[in-house]
Amino acid sequence: MIAETGVSVGVGHLTHPSSVFAYFDAGHVLAGVAARHCDEHRPSSSRMVACGACWERAIRDDERFAVECGLPREITPDPDYVDEIAVEQACRGERVELTYAEFSAAVVRLHWQGLTPSAISKRLHASFLAVLAAFPAELIGAAA
């Protein structure tokens, strides 16, 4: 028996809340890989990201690679790591998600390029107060 409602899809004793499927959207770390697998057999206009089989292949391949290379299953990100490419994109005015360390690096870089805090806030699509808060203490006098 297959039952479908707006909340869940059930097959026999298995019920999958629709919220489970939210994990497998374009924001998933393996979405690009799954989509490329799916591109081989389905046009991208006929699907959200990828079919179930392609998601499964991407996840299994990722797991296999981690096991073969001895990588940890869970990686704790370094809060002080600065992605220089993201900082560069942000400094060009592109909307990019930045960590606090990256945002601060972008503020300093733009400051050294001669931009005022007001101009920096516009370039980074951030509030003036967020830019001032990201200035290192040694630059506070130079920012005014």
Wavefront OBJ file of the C-alpha trace (Angstrom):
o trace
v 0.000 0.000 0.000
v 1.387 3.378 -0.958
v -0.106 6.389 0.788
v 0.670 9.969 -0.102
v -0.176 13.066 1.897
v 1.180 16.586 2.009
v 3.278 15.639 5.032
v 4.693 12.222 4.291
v 4.997 9.414 1.810
v 4.612 5.926 3.237
v 5.350 2.515 1.802
v 4.173 -0.290 4.065
v 5.740 0.316 7.452
v 8.258 2.874 6.149
v 7.276 6.515 6.444
v 9.511 9.321 5.266
v 8.643 12.833 6.455
v 9.011 15.361 3.658
v 11.548 17.233 5.814
v 14.012 14.357 5.232
v 14.235 15.329 1.575
v 15.240 18.904 2.473
v 18.750 17.602 3.176
v 19.169 16.661 -0.461
v 18.801 20.074 -2.073
v 21.208 22.263 -4.040
v 22.904 23.340 -0.797
v 24.124 19.831 0.031
v 27.902 19.415 -0.144
v 27.524 16.620 -2.740
v 24.788 18.299 -4.817
v 27.143 19.181 -7.682
v 28.490 15.642 -7.870
v 25.013 14.097 -7.777
v 23.789 16.527 -10.451
v 26.720 15.672 -12.745
v 25.945 11.970 -12.365
v 22.313 12.674 -13.190
v 23.231 14.828 -16.218
v 24.464 11.632 -17.862
v 20.933 10.234 -18.139
v 18.355 12.965 -17.388
v 17.993 16.570 -18.538
v 18.453 19.054 -15.703
v 15.087 20.670 -16.484
v 13.245 17.505 -15.398
v 14.623 17.339 -11.837
v 15.392 19.446 -8.787
v 19.037 18.397 -8.250
v 19.439 14.689 -8.944
v 17.521 11.438 -8.847
v 17.785 9.077 -5.887
v 20.171 6.715 -7.635
v 22.587 9.531 -8.431
v 22.443 10.862 -4.872
v 23.184 7.325 -3.669
v 26.152 7.004 -6.042
v 27.589 10.367 -4.960
v 27.244 9.533 -1.260
v 28.722 6.038 -1.635
v 31.645 7.336 -3.746
v 32.342 10.025 -1.164
v 32.283 7.498 1.674
v 34.514 5.074 -0.250
v 37.053 7.835 -0.937
v 37.098 8.836 2.755
v 37.697 5.223 3.837
v 40.407 4.568 1.221
v 42.281 7.748 2.138
v 41.832 7.377 5.889
v 39.924 10.648 6.191
v 37.775 11.382 9.228
v 34.022 11.114 8.690
v 33.326 14.405 10.449
v 35.579 17.388 9.929
v 35.543 20.274 12.359
v 36.137 23.471 10.416
v 38.917 25.772 11.602
v 37.224 29.069 12.576
v 40.423 30.976 11.745
v 40.749 29.541 8.224
v 40.484 32.218 5.523
v 39.354 31.208 2.050
v 41.305 33.713 -0.042
v 39.137 33.141 -3.109
v 35.970 33.966 -1.164
v 37.665 37.095 0.223
v 38.739 38.126 -3.277
v 35.210 37.656 -4.620
v 33.735 39.657 -1.746
v 36.250 42.455 -2.312
v 35.067 42.640 -5.930
v 31.532 43.192 -4.640
v 30.169 39.701 -5.235
v 27.723 38.355 -2.662
v 29.544 35.508 -0.931
v 29.023 33.837 2.427
v 32.003 34.674 4.617
v 33.106 33.499 8.032
v 33.995 36.203 10.534
v 37.711 35.654 9.821
v 37.104 36.022 6.071
v 34.932 39.100 6.551
v 37.613 40.697 8.706
v 40.271 39.873 6.096
v 38.114 41.484 3.391
v 37.640 44.603 5.529
v 41.402 44.921 6.088
v 42.170 44.318 2.403
v 39.682 46.964 1.278
v 40.952 49.375 3.944
v 44.500 49.024 2.587
v 43.128 49.675 -0.900
v 41.999 53.078 0.410
v 38.266 52.491 0.854
v 36.466 54.195 3.729
v 34.416 52.086 6.182
v 31.253 53.357 4.474
v 32.521 52.275 1.034
v 33.657 48.935 2.478
v 30.190 48.278 3.902
v 28.641 48.913 0.486
v 31.192 46.735 -1.312
v 30.726 43.843 1.132
v 26.924 44.241 1.325
v 27.199 44.587 5.096
v 26.196 47.134 7.683
v 28.519 49.968 8.613
v 28.599 48.724 12.220
v 29.579 45.198 11.101
v 32.500 46.677 9.163
v 33.639 48.761 12.151
v 33.375 45.710 14.431
v 35.585 43.724 12.044
v 38.412 46.278 12.031
v 41.430 45.022 14.003
v 42.229 47.185 17.010
v 45.465 48.508 15.437
v 43.465 49.911 12.499
v 40.699 51.637 14.489
v 42.463 55.016 14.473
v 43.294 54.642 10.795
v 39.673 53.820 9.914
v 38.245 57.129 11.076
l 1 2 3 4 5 6 7 8 9 10 11 12 13 14 15 16 17 18 19 20 21 22 23 24 25 26 27 28 29 30 31 32 33 34 35 36 37 38 39 40 41 42 43 44 45 46 47 48 49 50 51 52 53 54 55 56 57 58 59 60 61 62 63 64 65 66 67 68 69 70 71 72 73 74 75 76 77 78 79 80 81 82 83 84 85 86 87 88 89 90 91 92 93 94 95 96 97 98 99 100 101 102 103 104 105 106 107 108 109 110 111 112 113 114 115 116 117 118 119 120 121 122 123 124 125 126 127 128 129 130 131 132 133 134 135 136 137 138 139 140 141 142 143 144
